[in-house]
Amino acid sequence: MQYIEITGAKKLSGSIRIHGAKNSALPLLAGSVLLGDECFLYDCPQLSDVTACAEIITQLGGKVSREGSTLTVNTAGINSAEISEELMNKMRSSIIFLGSLSAKHGSACVYLPGGCQIGARPIDLHIMALRALGYSITCDGNNICCRRASASGGTVRLPFASVGATENAILAAVLLDGTSTIINAAREPEIEDLAEFLNTAGAKISGAGSSIIEIEGVRSLSSVHHRIIPDRILAATIMSSVAATGGEAVLKNVRALHLSSVLPVFDEMGCKLFLGNNEIKIISNSRPRAVRSIVTGVYPSFPTDAQAPVMAALCRSKGTSRITETIFENRLRHTEELERFGADISVIGNTATIHGKPKLHAAEARCTDLRAGASVVIAALSAEGTSRIYDISHIDRGYEKIEDGLSMLGASVRRVNDEKGKQIKTENAQTGTHSGDGES
Ligand code: UD1
């Protein structure tokens, strides 16, 4: 078992390059199935979720290789469209492959742990979207199967702008004979990135990034070279680290436009921000100021994935801040872990009230999910003394060697291999579960 050890209360200083976005890499890999050809993904982060996606492609018969940050994917050899229980366990969000596999290979089956949940959360919108395009969906025990048959496109009206359902709908529509429209589509930058990748390969997608997307079906796609957009959540995590510890950092390879709802929060915290050409400099001279109210929402509102890291920075703020989570239920579990560092947070419903403390102290804490993991790392960076963070496999799903990046900024952080496999216990410890985490 590994854990991360951090000696905190050190100001950060230096520059860091932001790696490619996890939430782009995963749908792009699902999209590579539509090509039936080779594609090159540049700036593809080395994350366990990306590896899991690559393993799915490999086990279906495709080929994936990595050289540095470039992933070469060849899906010509895919001869199966069944994502088994074993594969599903590697990446629970492999539902994203359902649209592309059935579009390209006529049908696809995905194992769903706990049985099929057609009509119920959390994949009801994916099912609805695929059916609206003309696909037929059936459920056989724990397998959900999707058949293309005579699907010819259609109009998908999403009651909620789900990122995954929008991506699945795009992937399922690209190779159909007819034209399709997605109404109330998610507008996240990762959707635009997926559309750009597919359009470069020959697709005809317009409107990505707006709430109405039109897809004119094409017969086939071809090889493509694509650079993945920078990870806006990694950028928000690094800025939260600087706000929490003080100091300054230059973030390179970052798109300020993708952070339009996040940057004003750091401004309100009293950080100084300087926007350059694909870079942001953040300076934090003192304890952060409290932020009146943050409410998470669909893009371009404040991203749910940045909620936990920003909350960690606010634990040392002067005053009281409020954060309301509207996208996922039960995504405030990190508050209990942050309290181990001495943070004062009260939660009522989906709102956390953070009463800033001048100092946090070292603690042993665990990662309850990916972004919760980032929040405890930030708490440890700002706390006095040496902290240990457990269950760090969650962090490795979304941050490439987080200890290296933070060390480059002067933090005292190291990954330790612990043979004894110590685990800290909490009353409601659910190691390995992801409920309420959209990134599971
Ligand atoms: C994606 C991101 C995740 C981010 C989330 C919201 C990836 C790999 N993950 O997750 O990091 O936190 O967007 O920005 O890109 N829902 C349903 N039925 C469905 C689908 C979703 O009820 O069929 C609900 C979910 O339970 C959740 C909300 O809709 O409450 C948002 O989900 P969605 O936008 O689909 O997020 P993901 O695509 O899963």
Boltz pocket constraint, residues with backbone or C-beta under 6 A from the ligand:
constraints:
  - pocket:
      binder: B
      contacts: [[A, 22], [A, 23], [A, 24], [A, 26], [A, 93], [A, 120], [A, 121], [A, 122], [A, 123], [A, 124], [A, 125], [A, 126], [A, 127], [A, 160], [A, 161], [A, 162], [A, 163], [A, 164], [A, 165], [A, 190], [A, 297], [A, 303], [A, 304], [A, 305], [A, 326], [A, 327], [A, 328], [A, 329], [A, 438], [A, 439]]
      max_distance: 6.0
